[in-house]
Amino acid sequence: MANLITAGRILLLFVAVALLYSDTYLLIFLSGILIAVVILADGLDGWVARRRKSTSELGAVLDIAGDRVVENVLWVVFVTFTSFLSGSCWWSSPARSSSTSSAPRC
């Protein structure tokens, strides 16, 4: 059961990220709620495993791997959003952008 929660948490993360890139404010808000659920589910899967006395080495490894997936995906999303909002691209240096327009060329 706890491993299913971990797998569901990963799937829910990708749904939340997809909603985050939508154009509708309601879907973006829903994405924030889903990300909070993903973070809270991290503690839930460990609690369920201990409560049902079904802890295993595989479950521990999957939980840690799931944590790293969530962290890394959210960091990448954070970097792309802050680059977009600041009007620059993190992968291009100022010397490479030779356009005269104010819009970033990513």
Secondary structure, 3 states (H helix, E strand, C coil): CHHHHHHHHHHHHHHHHHHHCCCCHHHHHHHHHHHHHHHHHHHHHHHHHHHCCCCCHHHHHHHHHHHHHHHHHHHHHHHHHHHHHHCCCCCCCCCCCCCCCCCCCC
